[in-house]
Amino acid sequence: MRKIFQHSFRLAVIIFAILGLGFVSVYFAVKYGLTNTKGIIDQQNEAFWQSAESDTVVNKKLLTEEKLCKLNVIKKKFPMEAKRLAKMLLGNLGETADKAISNSLLVIEPNNNTCASKNNLANASAFNDIANYIEKTSPYAWVNSQEWETFRDAVSRDQDVLKQVEKETGIKSRLLVAELMAEQLRLFYSERDLFERVFAPIKILGSQTQFSWGIMGLKPDTAIAIERNLKDATSPFYLGTQHQNTLNFKTSDIDQERFERITDEHNHYYAYLYSAIYNLQIINQWKKSNVDISNRPEILATLYNIGFANSTPKADPQIGGAELDIAGQTYSFGRLANEFYYSDELTDLFPY
């Protein structure tokens, strides 16, 4: 009996030692960035934001010669996409429509400079009868994938909770969905077996519990920083007294409550709320430096991906983040989120 007890005791010690080593390894891996993925700066950013404006209105509508030229370039390969973008312009969506056109053009012909020429603008053909063209697939590679279909169906069920978070924080649901989309597609493509066995068959979002937490992929240190920034009036990310108590805890076991909040597979409220507050804090930090990025989803997604420590306000921020292999193409985290944001996908549930 004594020998059985001794063997059981030794076995228990060994098991606890292994578990302890595992927890310590995870801690230092996160602390020193060993879990970080490869990051890139997306070189398409400059072309995306450099777009000359023309005051010439075609057919007394909102189609300038430059926009008309761009739409015709898009129309050659994706007529229905050009039709959608024209409707956005004629629907008076302004800056959103302009960015959506530029974004689509970059996907179709990344190095196209046709519309920079005044001669080409002057010779732009009339934009007529586009509705008669044969419908083609979207220019975005991820739209036609099973991964996107799974994500689309899963996030649609979160419409109400996303609208609730939007109402409480002012952060658009579409921005959160853009960041979520990049995070989830990264997970779907990197965890193929899990995607095929679990996520795809029942159309659910993947909730992580190790190096990153929840459906939004929040690092534990980031979650703690978000909470701290709400209380610390000296922080550049401080939002004021109106937000100080937003993430107050209800129990004394804060670490456990934080984990359960963010990783809850049945209610994604806190996963979205933490992420929305993160975006608010980043926007606030940049505003203090007189740079407004509240309408720059590609920059906000990039900063969401690379974290507080890498958020340095500047006049010419670059789109980038982790390198993702999605649907046979290489994206930066920021670019993938941006493609969704300005696409036509899920606009009925999460408008611009």
C-alpha positions in Angstrom: 0.0 0.0 0.0 2.8 2.3 0.9 4.6 1.6 -2.5 1.3 2.4 -4.4 1.0 5.7 -2.5 4.7 6.6 -3.3 4.2 5.8 -7.0 1.0 7.8 -7.1 2.6 10.7 -5.4 5.6 10.7 -7.8 3.3 10.4 -10.8 1.3 13.4 -9.5 4.5 15.4 -9.0 5.7 14.6 -12.6 2.3 15.6 -14.1 2.2 18.9 -12.2 5.8 19.6 -13.2 4.9 19.0 -16.9 1.8 21.3 -16.6 3.8 23.9 -14.9 6.5 23.8 -17.6 3.7 24.2 -20.2 2.2 27.2 -18.6 5.6 28.9 -18.1 6.5 28.2 -21.8 3.3 29.7 -22.9 3.8 32.8 -20.7 7.3 33.5 -22.1 6.3 32.7 -25.6 3.6 35.4 -25.5 5.8 37.8 -23.5 8.7 37.7 -25.9 6.7 37.6 -29.1 7.5 34.0 -30.0 3.9 33.4 -31.0 3.8 36.4 -33.4 3.3 35.7 -37.1 5.3 37.1 -39.9 4.3 40.7 -40.6 4.5 42.7 -43.9 3.8 46.2 -45.1 1.4 46.2 -48.0 3.0 48.1 -50.9 -0.4 48.8 -52.4 -1.2 51.4 -49.8 0.3 54.4 -51.6 -1.5 53.7 -54.8 -4.7 53.2 -52.9 -4.7 56.6 -51.3 -3.2 58.6 -54.2 -6.2 59.5 -56.4 -6.5 62.7 -58.3 -9.9 64.4 -58.4 -11.7 65.8 -61.4 -14.5 68.4 -61.2 -15.9 67.4 -64.5 -19.3 65.7 -64.2 -20.3 63.2 -66.8 -23.9 63.2 -68.0 -24.8 65.5 -65.1 -24.3 62.7 -62.6 -21.8 62.0 -59.9 -19.4 60.2 -62.3 -16.3 62.3 -62.9 -14.1 61.6 -65.8 -11.5 59.9 -63.6 -14.1 57.8 -61.9 -15.6 56.9 -65.2 -12.2 55.8 -66.5 -11.7 53.6 -63.4 -15.1 52.0 -63.8 -14.4 51.2 -67.4 -11.2 49.5 -66.5 -13.1 47.4 -63.9 -16.0 46.8 -66.3 -13.7 45.0 -68.8 -13.2 42.1 -66.4 -16.0 42.4 -63.9 -19.0 44.2 -65.3 -21.3 43.5 -62.3 -18.6 44.9 -59.9 -18.5 48.0 -62.0 -22.3 48.2 -61.9 -22.2 47.9 -58.1 -19.6 50.6 -57.7 -21.5 53.0 -60.1 -24.6 52.5 -57.9 -22.6 53.4 -54.9 -21.5 56.6 -56.5 -24.9 57.5 -57.8 -26.3 56.6 -54.3 -24.2 59.6 -53.0 -22.0 57.4 -50.8 -19.1 59.9 -51.5 -15.8 58.9 -49.9 -16.8 55.4 -49.3 -17.6 54.8 -53.0 -14.3 56.4 -54.0 -12.3 54.1 -51.8 -14.3 51.1 -52.9 -13.5 51.9 -56.5 -9.8 52.3 -55.9 -9.7 49.1 -53.8 -11.4 47.1 -56.5 -9.1 48.5 -59.2 -6.0 47.6 -57.2 -7.2 43.9 -57.0 -8.0 43.7 -60.7 -4.9 45.6 -62.1 -2.5 46.5 -59.2 -0.1 48.4 -61.5 -2.7 50.1 -63.6 -2.0 53.8 -64.2 -4.4 54.3 -67.2 -6.6 56.8 -65.4 -3.7 59.0 -64.4 -3.4 60.3 -67.9 -5.4 63.3 -68.9 -5.6 62.0 -72.5 -7.2 58.8 -71.3 -9.6 60.7 -69.1 -10.7 62.9 -72.1 -11.2 59.8 -74.2 -13.1 57.7 -71.6 -15.9 55.9 -73.3 -19.5 56.5 -72.2 -20.7 54.5 -69.2 -23.9 53.0 -70.6 -25.8 49.7 -70.6 -23.6 48.1 -67.9 -26.6 46.2 -66.7 -26.6 44.2 -69.9 -23.2 42.7 -69.4 -22.8 39.1 -68.3 -22.5 38.7 -64.6 -19.1 37.5 -63.5 -17.7 36.4 -60.1 -16.3 39.0 -57.7 -12.8 40.2 -58.2 -12.0 39.2 -54.6 -10.5 35.7 -54.4 -11.9 34.9 -50.9 -15.6 35.4 -51.9 -15.8 32.1 -53.8 -14.3 30.0 -51.0 -16.0 27.6 -48.6 -14.1 29.5 -45.8 -15.9 32.7 -46.7 -19.3 31.0 -46.9 -18.8 29.5 -43.4 -17.7 32.9 -42.0 -20.6 34.7 -43.7 -23.2 32.3 -42.3 -21.7 32.3 -38.8 -21.2 36.1 -38.4 -24.7 36.7 -39.7 -26.0 35.2 -36.5 -24.1 37.8 -34.4 -25.9 40.8 -36.0 -27.8 41.8 -32.9 -24.9 41.6 -30.5 -22.7 43.5 -33.0 -25.3 46.2 -33.2 -25.5 46.4 -29.4 -21.7 46.9 -29.2 -21.9 49.5 -32.0 -24.5 51.4 -30.0 -22.5 51.3 -26.8 -19.1 52.3 -28.3 -19.8 54.1 -31.6 -17.5 51.7 -33.5 -19.2 50.5 -36.7 -20.2 46.8 -36.8 -18.7 46.6 -40.3 -15.2 47.6 -39.0 -15.4 44.9 -36.3 -16.6 42.3 -38.8 -13.7 43.3 -41.2 -11.2 42.6 -38.4 -13.0 39.5 -37.4 -13.1 38.3 -41.0 -9.3 38.6 -41.4 -8.8 36.8 -38.1 -11.2 34.0 -38.8 -10.1 33.3 -42.4 -6.5 33.2 -41.1 -7.7 30.5 -38.6 -9.7 28.6 -41.1 -6.9 28.3 -43.6 -4.2 27.6 -41.0 -6.2 25.0 -39.1 -7.5 23.0 -42.0 -8.4 19.8 -40.1 -10.4 21.7 -37.4 -12.1 23.8 -40.1 -13.2 20.7 -42.0 -14.3 18.8 -39.0 -15.9 21.5 -36.9 -16.2 25.0 -38.3 -17.5 24.2 -41.8 -20.1 21.5 -41.0 -22.0 23.6 -38.3 -21.1 27.1 -39.6 -19.5 28.5 -36.4 -16.8 31.0 -35.7 -13.5 29.7 -34.2 -12.9 30.6 -30.6 -9.2 30.4 -29.5 -8.1 29.7 -26.0 -4.3 29.4 -26.0 -1.9 32.1 -27.3 -4.8 34.3 -28.5 -8.3 34.3 -27.1 -11.8 34.2 -28.5 -13.2 34.8 -31.9 -11.3 38.1 -32.3 -7.9 36.6 -31.5 -7.1 38.9 -28.6 -3.8 38.4 -26.8 -4.2 38.2 -23.0 -1.7 41.0 -22.5 -3.8 43.1 -25.0 -7.0 42.5 -23.0 -5.3 43.5 -19.8 -3.9 46.7 -21.5 -7.4 47.6 -22.8 -8.7 47.4 -19.2 -5.8 49.3 -17.8 -6.2 52.1 -20.4 -9.8 52.6 -19.3 -8.7 53.5 -15.8 -5.3 55.3 -16.3 -5.9 59.0 -17.0 -2.3 59.4 -17.9 -2.4 56.9 -20.8 -2.5 58.2 -24.4 -5.3 55.6 -24.9 -7.5 57.0 -22.1 -11.1 57.6 -23.2 -12.4 59.6 -20.3 -14.6 59.0 -17.3 -17.6 58.0 -19.4 -15.8 54.7 -20.2 -14.0 54.0 -17.0 -16.4 51.3 -15.7 -17.2 49.7 -19.1 -15.2 46.5 -18.3 -15.6 46.3 -14.6 -15.4 42.7 -13.2 -18.2 41.1 -11.2 -16.0 38.5 -9.3 -12.8 38.5 -7.3 -11.2 36.0 -9.7 -10.4 38.5 -12.4 -8.1 36.3 -14.5 -10.7 33.6 -14.8 -13.5 36.0 -15.4 -11.5 37.7 -18.2 -10.8 34.4 -19.9 -14.4 33.3 -19.7 -15.7 36.6 -21.0 -13.5 36.7 -24.1 -13.6 32.9 -25.0 -17.4 32.4 -24.4 -18.5 30.3 -27.5 -22.2 31.0 -26.9 -22.1 34.8 -26.4 -19.5 36.9 -28.3 -20.5 40.1 -26.6 -17.3 40.7 -24.7 -15.1 39.5 -27.6 -16.6 42.3 -29.7 -16.7 44.8 -26.8 -13.0 44.4 -26.0 -12.1 44.8 -29.7 -14.4 47.8 -30.1 -12.8 49.6 -27.1 -9.3 48.7 -28.5 -10.3 50.5 -31.7 -11.6 53.5 -29.8 -8.4 53.7 -27.8 -6.3 53.6 -30.9 -8.4 56.3 -32.6 -8.2 58.5 -29.5 -4.4 58.1 -29.3 -4.0 59.2 -33.0 -6.5 62.1 -32.6 -4.3 63.5 -29.8 -1.6 63.8 -32.5 -4.0 65.5 -34.9 -4.4 62.4 -37.1 -7.9 61.1 -37.7 -8.0 57.4 -38.7 -11.6 56.8 -37.7 -12.5 56.3 -41.3 -9.4 54.3 -42.3 -10.5 50.6 -41.8 -7.3 49.3 -43.4 -5.1 51.2 -40.8 -7.3 50.3 -37.9 -7.2 46.7 -38.9 -3.4 46.8 -39.2 -3.1 48.4 -35.8 -5.6 45.9 -34.3 -3.3 43.1 -35.6 0.1 44.5 -34.5 -0.9 45.8 -31.1 -0.7 48.9 -28.8 3.1 48.8 -28.7 3.4 49.4 -32.5 0.8 52.1 -32.7 2.8 55.3 -33.5 0.7 58.2 -34.9 2.0 59.5 -38.2 0.6 61.4 -41.1 1.2 58.6 -43.6 0.4 55.3 -41.9 1.0 52.1 -43.9 -1.3 49.2 -44.3 0.2 45.8 -43.3 0.2 43.4 -40.4 0.6 39.6 -40.3 1.1 37.8 -43.6 -1.9 35.6 -44.5 -2.2 32.9 -47.2 -5.9 33.0 -48.2 -7.5 31.4 -51.2 -4.2 31.0 -53.0 -3.1 34.6 -52.4 -0.9 36.4 -50.0 -2.4 39.3 -48.0 -1.5 41.5 -45.2 -4.0 41.4 -42.3 -4.9 45.0 -43.0 -5.4 44.5 -46.7 -7.7 41.5 -46.3 -9.9 43.4 -43.8 -10.0 46.4 -46.1 -11.1 44.3 -49.1 -14.0 43.0 -47.1 -14.9 46.5 -45.7 -15.3 48.0 -49.2 -16.8 44.9 -50.8 -20.5 44.4 -51.3 -20.5 41.4 -49.0 -22.9 41.6 -46.0 -23.8 45.2 -46.6 -27.4 44.4 -45.8 -26.5 43.4 -42.3 -23.5 45.5 -41.7 -23.6 48.7 -43.8 -20.8 51.1 -44.4 
